[in-house]
Amino acid sequence: MASPTSSGTFTMGIVDDDALALRSLREIVADRIPEGRILWTETSGQAAVEHCASDQFKPDIVLVDMTLGGLRGVDVCRQIRMRSDAIALLAMATFLMKGYREAAVRAGVQGLIGKGDEDVIVRSIRIVAGGGVLDDDFDTVAKAHARVVNGGGIDYLTPRETEVITLLSSGLTDAEISNALNVDRATVRKHMQAVRRKLRVDTAIQAVVAWLRTRD
């Protein structure tokens, strides 16, 4: 598999059971991403997983529709991530439902986007294919692979999650953390949900205890 960071080019797979969406994505790549080459497109999630396990058809990045029928998009992402610490994953949805984001993060993808904005699609593909993530909620490919395989833990917190749990452990309230990081309180709560999930605890107090034990 060619490295997108070393050669400047990258290969892609796309899985979406909407024929119109597949055609649109192919056209976007052909017209606006000359450095990207599509290895395959699939309407079946299982076929996409099998391609990613094959040396011949393994791409640098896979675009996955979260609303796939059959094997669900989130399960496609998780199965690919379990097997690969090299393939980047970009999840897509026509409507960005609230539950999709957390499911995508858990499955080890590097970003989640809507299908309606061509500029966002182009920019996101390039970021993720180049080894990046779309925001602090998402892990890099290698880190996501380790987290999914090992089930989470302190080592798999994102930098922002580490900041939040560190501030909480020092005695700050959600409001004070919000001010310190210049984010709203809902964002602080969202990061704490991710921390609790990764540390396999149910409450913020349990998360603080687990965090402080690693500092001893």
PyMOL commands that set and color helices and strands:
alter all, ss='L'
color gray80, all
select helices_A, chain A and resi 4-7+19-32+45-52+73-83+98-107+118-129+141-150+154-156+159-169+174-181+185-199+204-215
alter helices_A, ss='H'
color red, helices_A
select strands_A, chain A and resi 10-15+36-42+61-65+88-93+112-114
alter strands_A, ss='S'
color yellow, strands_A
deselect
rebuild
show_as cartoon
